[in-house]
Amino acid sequence: MTRRFTILCLVMLCPILLTDCASAKLANQLRLHNENLTKAAFGDINPEKKLDILVISMVGMMYEALKPLNPKKGVAYVTDYGKENGEAIEKILKDFGEWQKELSVGERIALGIRIAKKPYMKELIELGPRFKKKYKQVKFLMKLTGKLNKGLFDLGVKQLEL
């Protein structure tokens, strides 16, 4: 009888414990993203490296947000990511944009090629549509995606007249 009771208790508690573990893991991930983005935004780091840190963080966040089966949890995670990191993201994008304006045409083209070859770009391109489809209601992502597209894909495009 006590063995059955123990098994029944474990079966009933297991989903609760797993949910708490998943929530704790996502909270820890948010903290790590915030630390990395804050260091990048306000540290003495090359703007290209700042952008690398931002995009790597975004790709990680997208993978993490796609994991929960419950879309509400994913939306909450993305929203929290935006709230906690919005200031750092804005600063990184501003610094990158200002730095990019100072580059010559040739340097901008070389930068665009370097960025296009980075491993995270393939992931971002593959994840983007899946992520947008699942979380299209998240305004923060749409705003950020638009800024990244403008910042990344305008590199050298005007000079090449593409």
Secondary structure, DSSP 8 states (H G I E B T S, - for coil): -HHHHHHHHHHHHHHHHHHHHHHHHHHHHHHHHHHHHHHHHHSS--HHHHHHHHHHHHHHHHHHHHS-SSHHHHHHHHHHHHHHHHHHHHHHHHHHHHHHHTS-HHHHHHHHHHHHHSHHHHHHHHHHHHHHHHTTT-HHHHHHHHHHHHHHHTTTHHHHT-
